Amino acid sequence: MSIQSLTYLFVGISFGLYVFIAIKSRAGSTNEFYIAGKGVHPIANGMATAADWMSAASFISMAGLISFMGRDGAVYLMGWTGGYVLLALLLAPYLRKFGQYTVPDFIGTRYYSTTARVVAVICLIIVSFTYVAGQMRGVGIVFSRFLEVEIELGVIIGMGIVFFYAVLGGMKGITYTQVAQYCVLIFAYLVPAIFISILITGNPIPQFGFGDRLIDQDIYLLEKLDLIMSDIGFQPYTSGLKETIDVFCITAALMLGTAGLPHVIVRFFTVPDVASARRSAGYALIFIAILYTTAPAVSSFARYNLFESTHNVSYQQAPEWFKNWEDIGLIAWRDKNNDGLIQYAPGNAFDPVKPKYLDSNGEFGERIIVNNSQVSSNNEVYIDRDIMVLANPEIAELPPWVIALVAAGALAAALSTAAGLLLVISASVSHDLIKKTLATNISEKKELFYARFSVFIAVIIAGLFGIYPPGFVAQVVAFAFGLAAATLFPALLLGIFTKSINKEGAVSGMLAGLIFTLGYIVYFKFLNPEMNSSLNWLWGISPEGIGTIGMLINIFVSIMVSKFTSKIPYEIEELIDNIRQP
């Protein structure tokens, strides 16, 4: 069978499984829709949490970032993994003991304020929609390459699938769907990694293989990769260029943002008790580590195979995978020196870059913008970072069924996280904004209707973000983590571990963190992208890392405003004491 036929088969089977689970797990109450009735087993919740957590950014884009950035890309690996540990130990058990439905529910109750609840909902919606944009973008990339449809149509198909099982099953259906999606995505990630590790180093364990010797040469893989990149003019793969302060801030923003991500936190509300929350956190960490320890190996294999198979190769003899990805605009080539060879060099291939396709005559299609006066280097190839994991099996010439399996796994990763994000948006709107704020007397049936309708609206907005994304997948997701670190995390941390922060302080802190961090990202990424360099950044901190400063601003403003306003009520002090009891 062809790659496309196998992909249709694997994706069709997996989608059928997700729909079947949603139908069998239909939610009949708000308790089931929001938190799966608090009856999920810790192992199942650990797998669902891992699937919810390992989004398209983890599956598709993280290895691509490390592949292109080398050691600098490891900040994503350290930040996301360390952040989950922080969440599991620092926040999850206490929030589970609080025992409500949503993150804004905790913030609204702890800070005894409808205003605090509404501000938390606003922050949650901004964070979640920023995050979900990356997931829908990942869905579109997979559909466009392997099922040969436009990225926009791929996003719409993904929207339809997520809408069906999110609306029907709620958290109850999504939980068991995510268990299935975890099995699909981890199998799809490991199989090609093991294959390629054996082919390159002879070692069947990828985590050890990428630090091993090449099978046909007496040299280590990373050493060889350093030499190849140095010969071409790049920095060695194992060296880093980022300033230490930026590395620290990006890692911290990703860690703290993880601990404030509402769609991950709510997973700990679905288990029976606090002890189960702790156990499910441990299981989830094991399930997550399987993929995260494999990602650096996949990155190294992909970069090595990429250079070996295409650098200084005649375009006429370029491998089929190169032209397949070129056809959908995620690879583009221009022969700047007219020698007919594909050649890599540091810098942008085209400036500005908006590649779509090359036509049969080798001319750029109407949707690509190339300004010859701004070409910044001798690099002749544009490669979208998000394709490295997806193209890796093709580059390594693995069997077609492995390529199709990776496509199914990437869709599972993107859809699982998208569903979780859409559900927390829905719960925040229906429960916190409508039930607890605007229409407090509505029935449970009416609240459930609003929850499902909110999913519908959220899916449409998420789809638009996927069709018109503000960056590549992992970059968009990094912005979401920075916003979560600057807004929700301090409110949760201070709410649990201090009694001195009142409602005025919490609201002021969240707004200060949100305005500063969002303004910084928008300024450098969208309003003045030409100024987006370390020369212009505040203290050399990139937009991906500015959430750390936003978090510090939030905490400072919260403490100072609380000092000059009223003390928290006695009953709130009792609530904090109760949450912190073992």
MOFENBEL-V132120 format. One record per residue. N is the residue number from 1. PHI is phi in whole degrees, -180 to 180 (NA if undefined). D_LAST is the distance of its C-alpha to the last C-alpha in whole Angstrom. Layout:
# MOFENBEL-V132120
N|PHI|D_LAST, N|PHI|D_LAST
This chain:
# MOFENBEL-V132120
1|NA|57, 2|-76|57, 3|-59|54, 4|-65|54, 5|-64|54, 6|-65|51, 7|-65|49, 8|-57|50, 9|-65|49, 10|-65|46, 11|-66|45, 12|-62|46, 13|-64|45, 14|-66|41, 15|-64|42, 16|-61|43, 17|-64|40, 18|-63|37, 19|-66|40, 20|-60|40, 21|-63|36, 22|-62|36, 23|-66|38, 24|-72|36, 25|-112|33, 26|-56|34, 27|-81|32, 28|-110|33, 29|-148|30, 30|-66|28, 31|-61|25, 32|-72|27, 33|-69|28, 34|-85|25, 35|-136|22, 36|55|24, 37|69|23, 38|57|19, 39|-121|21, 40|-84|21, 41|-67|21, 42|-55|19, 43|-68|22, 44|-62|24, 45|-68|22, 46|-63|22, 47|-68|25, 48|-64|26, 49|-63|23, 50|-61|26, 51|-66|29, 52|-63|27, 53|-77|27, 54|-85|30, 55|-85|32, 56|-59|36, 57|-64|35, 58|-72|34, 59|-75|36, 60|-91|39, 61|-99|39, 62|-63|37, 63|-64|39, 64|-64|42, 65|-64|41, 66|-63|40, 67|-61|44, 68|-89|45, 69|-98|44, 70|65|43, 71|-60|41, 72|-60|40, 73|-69|38, 74|-68|36, 75|-61|34, 76|-69|33, 77|-63|32, 78|-69|29, 79|-65|28, 80|-68|27, 81|-70|26, 82|-61|24, 83|-65|23, 84|-67|21, 85|-61|19, 86|-59|18, 87|-62|17, 88|-64|15, 89|-90|13, 90|-97|13, 91|-119|13, 92|-54|13, 93|-61|9, 94|-70|9, 95|-68|12, 96|-65|12, 97|-67|9, 98|-58|12, 99|79|14, 100|-103|18, 101|-94|21, 102|-138|22, 103|-66|21, 104|-60|23, 105|-62|22, 106|-64|18, 107|-63|21, 108|-64|23, 109|-75|20, 110|-63|19, 111|-101|22, 112|39|24, 113|-154|27, 114|-67|29, 115|-62|30, 116|-62|27, 117|-63|26, 118|-67|30, 119|-62|30, 120|-63|27, 121|-63|29, 122|-61|32, 123|-62|30, 124|-61|28, 125|-65|32, 126|-62|33, 127|-62|31, 128|-68|31, 129|-70|35, 130|-63|35, 131|-68|33, 132|-69|35, 133|-58|38, 134|-65|38, 135|-69|37, 136|-68|40, 137|-62|42, 138|-61|41, 139|-60|42, 140|-63|46, 141|-63|46, 142|-64|46, 143|-63|48, 144|-67|51, 145|-84|51, 146|-90|51, 147|-108|52, 148|55|54, 149|-123|53, 150|-63|53, 151|-55|50, 152|-62|50, 153|-68|50, 154|-60|48, 155|-62|45, 156|-65|46, 157|-62|46, 158|-60|42, 159|-58|42, 160|-64|43, 161|-65|41, 162|-62|38, 163|-59|39, 164|-62|40, 165|-84|36, 166|-74|34, 167|-70|36, 168|-73|36, 169|-97|33, 170|58|31, 171|-65|27, 172|-63|28, 173|-70|31, 174|-64|30, 175|-57|27, 176|-78|29, 177|-65|32, 178|-69|30, 179|-61|29, 180|-64|33, 181|-66|34, 182|-63|31, 183|-60|34, 184|-66|37, 185|-70|36, 186|-73|34, 187|-65|38, 188|-68|40, 189|-80|38, 190|-78|39, 191|-58|42, 192|-66|44, 193|-63|42, 194|-67|43, 195|-54|47, 196|-69|47, 197|-60|46, 198|-66|48, 199|-66|51, 200|-88|51, 201|-120|49, 202|81|49, 203|-98|46, 204|-77|44, 205|-105|40, 206|-57|40, 207|-60|38, 208|-96|40, 209|-62|43, 210|-74|43, 211|-106|43, 212|-102|46, 213|-81|50, 214|-64|52, 215|-68|54, 216|-112|57, 217|-142|57, 218|-90|56, 219|-154|54, 220|-73|50, 221|-56|49, 222|-67|47, 223|-65|50, 224|-64|53, 225|-65|51, 226|-59|51, 227|-65|55, 228|-59|55, 229|-67|53, 230|-64|55, 231|-63|58, 232|-78|58, 233|119|57, 234|-81|53, 235|-67|51, 236|-53|50, 237|-58|47, 238|-89|45, 239|-99|45, 240|-126|43, 241|-111|45, 242|-68|42, 243|-66|42, 244|-58|39, 245|-66|37, 246|-71|37, 247|-59|36, 248|-61|33, 249|-69|33, 250|-64|33, 251|-61|30, 252|-65|28, 253|-62|29, 254|-67|28, 255|-65|25, 256|-69|24, 257|-65|25, 258|-58|24, 259|-68|20, 260|-110|22, 261|-75|24, 262|-66|23, 263|-74|25, 264|-85|22, 265|-58|19, 266|-65|20, 267|-62|20, 268|-80|16, 269|-83|17, 270|-91|19, 271|-95|17, 272|-65|16, 273|-154|12, 274|-65|9, 275|-60|10, 276|-66|13, 277|-63|13, 278|-66|12, 279|-65|15, 280|-65|17, 281|-64|17, 282|-65|18, 283|-61|21, 284|-61|22, 285|-63|22, 286|-65|24, 287|-64|26, 288|-69|27, 289|-62|28, 290|-59|31, 291|-78|32, 292|-69|31, 293|-79|33, 294|-86|36, 295|-56|37, 296|-61|38, 297|-67|40, 298|-59|42, 299|-59|42, 300|-67|44, 301|-60|46, 302|-64|47, 303|-68|48, 304|-63|50, 305|-66|52, 306|-61|53, 307|-67|55, 308|-64|56, 309|-94|57, 310|-130|59, 311|-68|59, 312|63|63, 313|-97|64, 314|-60|66, 315|-59|65, 316|-65|68, 317|-105|66, 318|-61|62, 319|-62|60, 320|-61|60, 321|-61|56, 322|-60|57, 323|-75|59, 324|-63|57, 325|-74|54, 326|-66|57, 327|-61|58, 328|-103|55, 329|85|55, 330|-96|52, 331|-132|54, 332|-142|57, 333|-134|60, 334|-134|63, 335|-82|66, 336|-71|66, 337|-105|69, 338|57|71, 339|-104|70, 340|77|69, 341|-105|66, 342|-82|62, 343|-133|61, 344|-99|58, 345|-158|57, 346|-62|55, 347|101|55, 348|-73|55, 349|-71|57, 350|-136|58, 351|-141|57, 352|-75|56, 353|-110|55, 354|-143|55, 355|-73|56, 356|-126|57, 357|-167|59, 358|-111|63, 359|-82|65, 360|-65|68, 361|-93|70, 362|82|68, 363|-95|67, 364|-73|64, 365|-70|63, 366|-68|63, 367|-95|60, 368|-98|59, 369|-113|60, 370|-128|61, 371|-104|63, 372|-59|65, 373|-72|65, 374|-112|62, 375|-61|61, 376|-103|59, 377|-161|60, 378|-87|62, 379|-64|59, 380|-106|60, 381|-125|57, 382|-102|54, 383|-128|51, 384|-68|49, 385|-60|45, 386|-71|44, 387|-95|46, 388|-62|46, 389|-69|43, 390|-68|45, 391|-85|49, 392|-53|47, 393|-63|49, 394|-68|52, 395|-61|52, 396|-85|52, 397|60|54, 398|-80|52, 399|-60|53, 400|-57|53, 401|-66|50, 402|-69|47, 403|-62|48, 404|-66|48, 405|-63|44, 406|-62|43, 407|-61|44, 408|-64|42, 409|-66|39, 410|-64|40, 411|-65|40, 412|-61|37, 413|-63|35, 414|-68|36, 415|-71|36, 416|-64|32, 417|-71|31, 418|-59|34, 419|-63|32, 420|-62|29, 421|-66|30, 422|-64|32, 423|-69|30, 424|-70|27, 425|-63|30, 426|-60|31, 427|-65|28, 428|-67|28, 429|-70|32, 430|-73|32, 431|-86|28, 432|-84|28, 433|-83|31, 434|-92|33, 435|-64|31, 436|-95|29, 437|-128|32, 438|-91|35, 439|-139|36, 440|-70|33, 441|-100|35, 442|-69|35, 443|-76|35, 444|-64|32, 445|-63|35, 446|-69|37, 447|-63|33, 448|-64|33, 449|-62|37, 450|-63|36, 451|-62|33, 452|-70|36, 453|-66|39, 454|-64|36, 455|-61|36, 456|-58|40, 457|-65|40, 458|-64|37, 459|-62|39, 460|-62|42, 461|-64|41, 462|-61|39, 463|-62|43, 464|-64|45, 465|-64|42, 466|-68|43, 467|-75|47, 468|-121|47, 469|-74|44, 470|-86|44, 471|161|43, 472|-77|43, 473|-55|39, 474|-66|37, 475|-67|38, 476|-60|38, 477|-64|34, 478|-61|34, 479|-62|35, 480|-61|32, 481|-66|29, 482|-62|31, 483|-67|31, 484|-65|27, 485|-63|26, 486|-84|28, 487|-120|27, 488|-79|24, 489|-58|22, 490|-61|22, 491|-63|21, 492|-71|18, 493|-61|17, 494|-68|18, 495|-67|17, 496|-86|13, 497|-105|14, 498|-135|17, 499|-109|18, 500|-91|21, 501|-87|22, 502|-102|24, 503|-66|26, 504|-63|29, 505|-65|27, 506|-65|25, 507|-64|29, 508|-63|31, 509|-64|29, 510|-63|28, 511|-67|32, 512|-64|33, 513|-63|31, 514|-66|33, 515|-64|36, 516|-64|36, 517|-68|35, 518|-64|37, 519|-62|40, 520|-64|40, 521|-64|40, 522|-63|42, 523|-62|45, 524|-84|45, 525|-94|45, 526|-125|47, 527|-82|49, 528|-135|50, 529|-62|49, 530|-70|52, 531|-97|50, 532|-78|47, 533|-149|47, 534|-62|46, 535|-68|49, 536|-106|48, 537|-67|44, 538|-67|42, 539|55|41, 540|75|42, 541|-99|39, 542|-75|40, 543|-58|39, 544|-68|36, 545|-107|34, 546|-69|35, 547|-59|31, 548|-64|30, 549|-68|32, 550|-59|31, 551|-64|28, 552|-64|29, 553|-63|31, 554|-57|28, 555|-63|26, 556|-61|29, 557|-64|30, 558|-60|27, 559|-67|27, 560|-67|30, 561|-66|31, 562|-65|28, 563|-64|29, 564|-109|32, 565|-130|31, 566|-68|29, 567|-75|26, 568|-70|23, 569|-64|23, 570|-62|21, 571|-66|19, 572|-72|18, 573|-61|16, 574|-65|14, 575|-60|14, 576|-63|12, 577|-60|10, 578|-66|9, 579|-62|8, 580|-87|6, 581|-69|4, 582|-58|0
